[in-house]
Amino acid sequence: MNNNLLSRKMLAVFMTVAALIVYICVAKIDIVSPGTGVITGASDKLVIVSPDSGFINKFDLRTGSNVNIGDILFSYTNLDVFHQEKTLNELVLFADRRIVSLEEDQRLLKILLAGEISEESEFSTENKDFFSQELSAYKLLNEYFSLRNEEKNLKLREEKMIEEKNDLHDRL
């Protein structure tokens, strides 16, 4: 029984070693070693497949060129990154314009709160551009000037009514 068990083990080991030897002979094993090389080809056209959309900006390889480690072979622009950069630049420009608008609004509100503007003509000659007319402080100032004008008109009407009343009193 020992001999039978021992022969089965030997047969299994022998079959495993034989299978490994056959696999090594049949299988293709690539050996990669670092070094320099020369690019040769039948044509100057080279198809490069990329998972990202984009285009090659600069391609410095020619047939027979020597290539060393660290050489830049080509430069590539990824369209997704390009569009993201463009979008971010537009967002930054929008934010900058908004900041300028808010700073101008703040400046105008400070002038209003300080009471430094007594007449509409002083303000309108200083800030004639369309940009400033869209600011909330400018709109508030226009409302303020309108209310002041309305107040003046009402005072004039009141004075005229008082004069008329006095006139009527004098006539009686």
C-alpha positions, 0 to 999 in steps of 0.5 A: 500500500505504501508503494502504491501511494508513493508511486501515485505521488511520484506520478503527480509530481512528474506530471506537474513538472512535465506540464510546466516544461510544456507551458514554458516551451509553448508560452510566449514570454516577453523580456523587456529591458530599458535602453535606447532605440531607433525608430524605423518605419515603412511610412511617416504615418503613425496611428496613436489610439487614445481614450481621450479626445484631443489632438497632437500639437507637436510631433518631433519624431522622424524615421531614424531618429535616436530616442533617449530616456526622458525625450519628449516625443510629442505634445498632446492637447486633451479637448476635455481639459481644454474646455474645462480650462475655458469654462473656468476662465470664463467663470473667473472673468464673470466673478471679477466683473461681479466683484468690480460691480459690487465694489463700485456699488459699495463705494456709491452706497458709502457716498450716499450714506455720508450725504456727500452728494447734494445735487443730481448733476454732481453725481450724473457727471461723475458716473455717466456710463451704463455700467454704473446705471445698473448698480443698485446704489445708482438706482437707489440714488435716482429714487432718492433724487426723484423723491427730493424733486417730488418733495420740492414740488409738493412744497412749492404747491403748498406755498402757492396754496398758502398764497392763494389762501392768503389772497382769498383771505385778503379779498374777503 
